[in-house]
Amino acid sequence: MSGYGEHPAPQNDESSGSRALGGRVGATIMALTPFVALVLFLIFGFGLGAWAWAWVWFLLIPVVGIIIYGPGSSRRG
């Protein structure tokens, strides 16, 4: 080690470097989840007038993150 604070290179065989469930597809789904949650929030808020409960769609973001990057992701890498 020549430099202070150097980190070893990851030992991943995947070309994408992602530990997401489903690889690139899982990572893409995770990236799109906030936009899906926002669209659902607006549809339920404006379309159905359900503003009091529309915020629940934002819970989709951590739920999808747990499913895609949750337990077992270290074994995928």
N, C-alpha and C positions, 0 to 999 in steps of 0.2 A: 504494500500500500504506500503510494507515494504522497497522496494528498490527504489532508485532514477532512474527515467527514465523507469519504468515498463510500459508495454503496456497491455491493457486488451486482453483476448483471443478473437479471432474472433468468431462471432456468426453465423457461417456457418453450415448448415445442411448437406452439401455435404461432402462425404468422401474424395474427391480429394482436396478440398480447393480451387478450381479454379473458377474464375468468368468468364471464357471464354465462349463464345457462343458455345454451343455444348459440354460443359464440357471437358472431357479428349480428345475427338476427336478434338475439337477446339484448345486446347492447343498443341496437337501434330502437327496439321496443321501449327500453328504459329511457332513451333520449326523447321519444315522442310522448311518453306518458304525461308530462306536465301540460302539454298542449291539449291532449285528449281530456284531461281533467278540467282545464279551463273551458273548453267547448261545452262539455257536459254541464258545468256550473252555469254558464250563460244560457244554455237551452232550458235547463230546469228553472233558472231564475226568471228570465224574461218570458219564456214560452209557457211555463206552467204556474208562474207566480210563487214558486216554492223557495223563496230566498232563505227562509229559516233553516231549511235542510239542504240547500244546494251546496253548501261548503263541504259536505261529507264526501263529495267527489274528489276533493284534494287529498283524502286519505289513500286514494289509489296510488299516489306517488311512492310513499314508503312501503306499501304492501307489495307493489310490483318490484321495488328494490329488494325487499326481503326474499321474494320468490326467486328473482334472477341472480342476486349476489349473496344470498343467505348461506345457511349452513351447507357445507359440502363444497363451497367454491374453492377452498384451498386444495381440495383433492382434484379439481378439474384442471388446475394449472400445470 
